[in-house]
Amino acid sequence: MFDDKKILEICEIICRTLEGNETKQNVQYLDQMIREHSEILKLYNYITQVQAQLMCPGQSQSLDLSILYGDKEFELLRKMLEGELNAPTCDMPKKLAPVSEPVTIVTKSSQKRYLAFIASIAAVLMIVITAYFNQKSTIAIATVKDSYQTKWKAGSLIVDQRLARTEHALELFSGLVKLELDNGAEVVIEGPASFSLLSPDSMQLSYGKLSSLVPPAAAGFRVDTPGMTVTDLGTEFTIEVGEDGVGTVNLYTGRAVLMAGIEGHRIGTDVLSPGQARKVDHINQKVIDVDFDTVKVARSFSSKTGFVWYGQPVDLAAVIAGADLFSTVTGIHGIDPHEGSPVNGYRYKLRKSTGKYKLVDDNRYIDGVFIPDSDLGDNIISSQGHIFENCPDTAGVREHNSVGENSHDIITFCDYDSDDVTLQPYQLPNFKSITAGTLDIPAVLIHSNGGLTFDLDAIRKDLQGLDIKQFISSFGLPDIDTLIYADARVTILIDGKTRYLKENLVQEDGLVAISIDIADSDRFLTIAVTDNQENVVDNKGAIDNDYVYLVSPQLQLTGSY
């Protein structure tokens, strides 16, 4: 970080400051250097120690250079200092003989000897500190874990390359690089960006985008920017800094401490909680609350697959329609719950339950589908043989206690043609003030009786190390006057165990929001919609009008520790 000339300059400023012969401007400069650089603080403390022992006659109090530098490398310096400090002292009379200018003569002589010795110490320390700094700069503190489409101002970084403390900022023109610091913190930096590595648990971001995933063991990881310092307490956060120095931080999990102000003069402390965001203007030193997650920062990526994750959830409506985890398929697409085959378009088709579980071979993320009915015995709901816990006895159309039946495919509505004449006789996904089935709000029809099972492990394989944390969605019966007999039951199961049950779902319930935590060990997520056949009225079958829609079903993700 400092060249030989700078180290010598700092040593001389320290010596002059201790003598009281330094300018106010340089004293302020030294104060700033001591505050910002621990090495300068150590150097200042050591020279102060040398001065104190020079001013005291008699035996040295054993200066310990090993605290700062180590014994082997600096034995010569130790011997030089201790030889000088341990030299015999002259016995002074209790009363000095009168001389014409006693104070002036003694002071000048002592001062010259003292300053000459301090200068020699400074010269030697300049060599020592230079060696120390150069040695430190070669100590690796981070590893390059991945790199994708990067362009650098100078040179390049390769995967598995070890990185030392950077004397000059690294300039990333474009692309993504992932670093793992030796304390365990992981950062993804998105170009254009300028950054520096400071230590195994701290770095500087001058401008650009950075996301950080910090395990509990690495709590205390710090990112400095021109306008703020963010200190992690075991969390996940993102930072964007413009070239004007204005920075924005978003906190996703855990807690983090934000200190605003220019470097060396941070002011105030703000503790962020999950879902909070702040913008900091370093010029005006103002901290402003902003909407969370409005700035999109890459939080994970894979150079092997070209996968880049900006924090978006897995869209299960798109998965049911046949898309990958983060894409969208417009129109009406889904799965036949009786055969497990893909379908396109909307259709009404009665199918009796057979108690069989059908694998979905055409969709690697969906394990299988089924038409439930407990009268047919144990209802298997996964390829590993999990049983539908507490599966009800279901019915058919207009027949009480008949074999379970289904009348619709499991299909996703997403930006479909609402003028399609095939849709007119049926119920479209509208809920009072909310119109579902759009690009922003896709909806999945699971008419009773039917269900499907997602393979979470298959999804995890394509998430490049991300964790599935929650299943979230809303569901309900559309706001249509003709659904007077609609009465359904919604069950969410994990590995055959019921995690959520909504009985007697009716229109008056509106959209019901659900959120279910997903553990790393959870394998199969099952969604089942069944009728309430005990509520048959006027010979109306239990599955009549049970148009249950899942609205925006998603898997919420987070970085993996």
N, C-alpha and C positions, 0 to 999 in steps of 0.2 A: 504494500500500500504506500510506503514512504521510501523515497530514494535516499542515497547517502547524504546528499546536500540538505534535504529536508530534516533528516534526523539530527545532523550537526546543528542546524539552525534552531531546532527545538531544544537541544541540550544547552545551547548558549543562552537562549531566552530563559530557561529554567535557572541557570546560574546567575544571570543578571537580576532576575526577579527575586531570588533569595538574598541577593546583596542590596536590593532596593534601588537598583540603578536602571530598571527597565521602564520603557514608556508605558503609559496607560493603555494605549492601543494594543501593544504586544502582550501585556498582562491579560487583557480581555481575550485576546486570541488564544493564549495558553489555557485560560480557564475553559474556553469552548473545546479545545482539543482534549483536555483532561476529561470533560464530561462525555465526549462522544467516542473516545478511544481508550479502552482499558489498558492498552500497552503504554500509552503516554502517561496514564495515571501511575502505573507501576514504575515507569522511569522516573517520574517526578518524586514519588515516595522514596525511591532508592537514593537519588541524589540528595534529597533532604536528610536522609539517614547519614550519608557520608558527611554532609556539612555539620550535622550535630556532633558527630564523633571527632571531627577535626577541631571543633571549638572546645572540646573537653580534653584536658591533659590526662596522661596516664594510659592504662591498658585499654585496647579496643574492646568493644562489646560484641566482637565476632560478627561482622557483617555477613549475612547469609545470602549469597548470590543464588544458591540453589533454589530458593523460593521462586525466583524469576526465570533463571536460565538453566540450572542443572550443574552438577559438579564437574563433570569431565571436560566439557567444552570450554569452560571459563576458569579453569584452575589458574592460568597465567594472570588473568585479571585479578582474581582473589589475592594471589600472592603479592601483586603490585600494590593493591590497596592496603592489605594488612601489613605489609612491610613498612609502608609509609605511616600508617596509623599507629603501629606498635613501636615506632622509633622512640628512643629514650627522650624524655623531656628535661628541660633545664629547670633546676630548682630556682625559683624566683624569691627574692627577699620579700619579707612582709611589707617593707616600705621601699618604694623606688627612690633612688637618689635623685635630687632635683636636677633637672636639665632645662635648657632654655625653651625647648618646644617638646615636652615629653609626649603629649598626646599625639601630635601630628607625626612625629618621627616613628613612634611605635605603630600607630595605625597604618601608615603608608607601607611600612615594611611588612607588617602582618598581612595587610590586604594584598600586596603584590604576591607574597608567597602563597597566600590562600587562593587568589585568583589564578595564579599560574598552575597550582595543583588541580584546581577545579577544571581549568581548561584542559589539562592533561587527562583528567578523568573523563571529561566530555568527549575528547578525541577517542579515547579507548572505548567508551560506551557507544560512541557512534559506530565503531567497527562491530561491537558486540550486538547492538540493537539491529544493525543491518543484517548481520548473520541470523539473528533471531527472527526478524521479519521475513527474510528470504526463506529460512527453514520452514516457518509457519505457512508461507504461501504455497509450499509444495506438499503440505499435508492434505490428503484427500478428505473431503467432508460430505460428498454427495455422489450419487451414481445416476447415470442416464438410463432410464428404464424403457423408454420408447421415443420414437421420433417419426413424425408424419409430415411429408411434403414441406420440409423446412428449407428456408433460405436465410443465410446468415450474412452479416456485414463482412465478417472475416472468418475463414475456416468453417468448421462444422463440428457437430457433436454426434457421436455414434453410440449405439446401444451398448450398454455395459461399461462405457467409459467412466473412469473415476475423475471427479472434478475437485480442484482445490479452491481455496478462497480466491476470488477473482480481484485482481488489482484494477482492472478496467471493466466497465459494464459490458455485458454480452448483448449484442444487438441482433434480435430476431426479426427479420423483415416480414416473414410469413410462415404459416404452418404451425405445428404443435409439437411441443417437447414435454416429456414427463420426467421429472427428477424425483429421486428419493434421497432425502437428507439422512445423515447418519443417525439422527435421533429418532428416525422412523416416520417423520412427516413426508407426505407425498404432495407434490405440486404439479399442476399442468399449466404451462404458460402458452398463451396464444398470441402469435404475432399479428401486427407489428408490436414489439415490446423491447424494453431495455431493462435489464436486471443484473444484479450482482449477488454472489454468494458471500455472506459475511462470516458464518460459523455453522457448525452442525445443526443449530436450531434457530438460525435467523437469516434473512435475506432482504435485499432492497429491490423494490419495483419502482423504477423512475417513471415509466409509462407502459401501458399495455393491459392485458387481461391475465389474471391468475386465479386458479382455483386451488384450494388446499384441503386435504383430507388428513386429519391429525388424530391418531389413536390416543387413548388416554395416557399411555406411557410417554408420549411425546408432548404432553401438555406444556405450554410455555413457548411454543414455537412462535416466532415474531416476524412480521413483515413490515418493513419501513417503506413509506412512500413520501413524496415531497410534502404532503399535507397531513399525514396521519401515521400512527403506528397501530397495528392490529396484533394483539397478543392472544393466542389461542388458549383455551382451557380444555382442550380435548373436543374437537368439533369439526364441522365442515363449513367452509365459507368461500366466497368468491370476492375478488377485488377487481375493479376496473379503474385505471388512472389515465386520464387524457393527457395529451402533451402540454396542456395548460396547467397541469398539476391537480385538477379537480378529481377527486376519487370517490368511488361508490363501493360500499361493502354490503354484501348480503349474507346473513347467517342462516344456515339450514338446520343444523343440529348442534346441541351442546350450548356453550357460552363462549363469548370472546370479549376482550376489553379493548375499547377504542380510545386512543388519545389523539386529539387534534392539535394542529399548530405546525410550524416549520420545524425542521430537524434541529435538535438541540434546545428547543424551546417549546416542547409539547405542553399543552394546557388542557386541564379538565380530563375527566374519566367518564366513559359511558360504557356500561355493561350491556351487551346485546344478548337477546334471547332468540330462540328459533322463530323464523318468520319475520324478523325485523331487518330493516335496511337503513343505512345512513349515507348521506352525501356530505363530503367535506371540501370546502373551498379554502385552500391553504393561504391564499392572499388575504381574504377577509377573516380567516380563522373561524368560520361558521360551520356548525354541524346541523344538517337539515334532515328531518325525517322524510323518507321517500317510500313509494310503493315497493313492496318486496318483489324481487325477481323480475324487475322490468328490464334489467340489463342481462342479456344472454351471454354466458361465459361457458366455454367448453369445460366440462368437469371430468370427462373420461374419453379415451379413444383407443383404437387399435390400428396400428399401421398394417397389420396382416389382413384385416377385413375391410379397412376403410371406415369402420364404425366410429362415429363421433357423437358423444352424448352431451346434450346441453341441459340436462335435468328433466327432460320430458318423461311422462309416465308411459308405460306400455298400454296401448289402446286395444283392449280386449274385443271391442266391437269390430275393429279392423281385422283382428286375428280370426274371429268367427267368419268374416267375409272372405278370408283366404289371403290376407296381406301378411307382411312380416311385422315385426314388433313395433316399428315406428312409422309405418307407411299408412296410407289411406286408400281404400277402394270405394269409389262412389257407385251409387245405384243400390240394388237389392240383391244381396248374396248371403248364402248360409249353408246349412247342413240338414239333411233329412234325418230326423231323430230315430227313424225305424231302420234305415239302412246304413247310416253313417257316411253317405255319399254327398258331394257338394251339389248345391242347387243355385240357380240364378232366377230371379224374379219371384213374384208372390203367387202362392197357390193355396187352395183349401183342399185337404185330402185326409180322409179318416183312416187311422191306422190303429189296430188293436195292440195292446201291450202283450208281449210274449215273455216278459221277464228276462229277456236276453240283453246283454251289454254288447254294443257294437263299437268296434274300434274304428277310428277315423284315420284311414291310411293316407289320405290326401292332405292332411294338415299336421305337421310335426309338433305343433304346440297344443293341439287338442287330443286328449287321450281317447275319448269315446263319448257316445251318447246313449240315451235309454228312455223308455216310456215306463214310468214307475207304477207299480201296483203290488201292495203287500200280500194280496190274496194269492199271488203266483209264487210265494215263497220269498227267500232272501233275494233282494234286488242288488246285484253286483254293480258297482259304479266306478270301477277302475280296473286297469289291466293287471293290477297286483291283487285283485280279489277283495277289495274293500267293500263292505256291505253298507247300504243306505240305512243308517241308524234311524229308527223310529219312522220308517216309511209308512205313509197312511194307505188305507184301502181306498183306491180311486175308482172313478166311474166313467161311463161312456156318455154318449149323447142321449138325453131324455130317457135314460134307463137307470133306475136306482140299483146300486150294488152290482152293476154289470162289470165285466172285465175292463180294466183301465184302458183309456183310449186317448188318442191325440188327433188334432185336426189341422195343425199348421206346422210348417217347417220352423226350425230355429234360424231366424234370419236377421241380418243387420240392415237397417235403413240409414243411408248416408247420402245426402244430396241427390235424392231420387226424383223421378218425374211424378209429381203428385197428380198430374192430369192423366196418368195411365189409367185407361178404363178398367183394367183388371183390379185396380185398387178400390174402386168406388164402392162396392158393396161392403167393404170391410173397414175396420177401425184403424185410423192412422194415429201416429204417436204425437198427439197434442195434449198439453196439460195446462189448462187455464192460460196463464200468461206466457207459458213456455212452449215453443214449437220445437220439438225434437226431430231427429232424423236429418239434421243438417251437418255440414262439414264440422262445425264447432261443437254440435251436440248430437252425436250419433246415438241411435237407439236400437236395441236388440229385442225382438219379439220372441218370448218363450211362452207360448200358449199352453195352458194345462191340457194334458199332463205330459211333461217332458223335462229333460235335463241334459246337461253336458258336463264333462270333466276336463279341466285344463291340466296339463303336465307341467308343473312348475320347474322341475329339473330340466326339462327340455328347453324351457324359456331361459333358465339361468345359463345354460351353455352358450347362448348367443348374446349374453349381456356383458361379456368381457370383464367379469369380476365384480359387477355391480350386485348389490343385494336387493331382494324384494322385501319391502317392509310392510306394505298394506294393500289390501284389496278395498277399493272404494267405489261406490256407485249410488245411484238413486233408482227406485223402481216404483211403479204404480200402474193403475188402470186409467186409460185415457179419458178425458173429459167429454164423453159422448152420451147423449140422453138415452140411447137404446140399450145401454149396458146395465139395465135395472137388476138383472139377476147375477151380475158378476160378483164372485166371492171366491178368492183364491188363497193359496198358502205358498209362501216363499221360504225355502230352506237353503242355507249355505253350509256346506260341510267341508272339513279339511281331513283328508285321509279317513273318510267314513264317519267322522265325529261331527255332530251338529255344533256349529259355532254361532249360528243365528237362525231364528225362526220367527216368521211373521204369519200369524194365523188370521183368518177372516179379513183378508185384504179387500177393501171395498173402495169405491170411487172417492168417498168422502175423506179417505186418508191422504189424498193427494200424492205427491211424490215423497217417498220415504227414503231418507239418506242412511246409508250404512257404511261402516268402516271396520275392517277386520284385520288385526295384526297377523303378519305372516312370519313364522320362524324359519330359520335356515334349514331345519329338519323337515319342514312341511313339504310334501310331495304333490298331492293332488287336491286341487280346488274344484269343488262341485257346486253347481247351481241347479236347483230343482224347483219347478213350479207345479203344484198339484192342486186339485179341486177341493172344495169342502162339500162333499156329496151329502153330508148330513143336513145341509140347508136347502135341499131340493124343494121348490115351490111350484105349485100348479103343474106338476109333471114336467117341469123344465129340468133338463139334465144338468148335472153339477159342473160340467165343463163349458156350458154355454156362456159365451161372452167373456171368458177369462183371458182377455188380451193383456197380459202382463208384459210390460216393457222395462228392460234395464236401460237406464239413461246414463251415457258416458261411463261405462264400466272400465276401470283402470287398475293397473298395478303401480303403486308408488314405489320409486326406487331410491336408493341412496348409495354412496360410495362404500366399498367394502373395506373393513379393517383387517 
